[in-house]
């Protein structure tokens, strides 16, 4: 999205810290709300870490925005989080689960994906509704105007398919969406037992319900598009484009695809924060903040 917006000369809502727009608190937070001058439908893109709020996003974005996000199967996502962060891994699965069950870790660690979509703000920052399927259904319905009527929820497990769908929705060439998947850990992981997996399902019931719904929605949309015009050729092209970029740009080192090879286009693998800092220079960003 950085590359797409930069190529088109689009304006970005760039955060003061180059990463978070209020996250894990309400969007856009301070000082970013103050620095931006307040909502005035002035931005083309909002792509940094933030808690989604459709009314607030629309207030800051230019008319007729397109909303998109990507979800990952919740249990595999939590297994990845556990193995990636030493502060969790040192607890062991039992200690990590107890911290989730008692709420001794921040809300952003429990139902992490639903949290980013605004779940805990919607229920006033309580875990009391985490296993209330009716409440979660109601929450999902509030997301429909943004992510079904005027957007797309993608699936990480089907990244190439998601890029094909995104290209159709945005009407952009597949080559513009090709990207090497970085930071993919292929090393040894520690997994929960069967009993611990059941407990993990309980602590992430909202994420599981949200993922199940949008997994079904994605394939329903895929089937509808396929019925009109087969996507198989586009999918094959997308897979080839991504594989070529990964081969050109990345090397697997110590179980992680993150070593950049010579000859790789710089912007293809530029870290998020570095890209934000570069965009600030091109947009003559003049935000300042006094502690």
Secondary structure by P-SEA (a helix, b strand, c coil): caaaaaaaccccccccccccccccccccccaaaaaacccccccccccccccccaaaaaaacccbbbbbbbbcaaaaaaaaaaaacaaaaaacaaaaaaaaaaccccccccaaaaaaacccccccccccccccaaaaaaaaaaacccccccbbbbbccaaaaaaaaaaaaacccccccccccccccccbbbbbcaaaaaaaaaaaaaaaaaaaaaaaaaaaaaaaaaaaccaaaaaaaaaaaaaaaaaacccccccccccccccccccccccaaaaaaaaaaaacccccccc
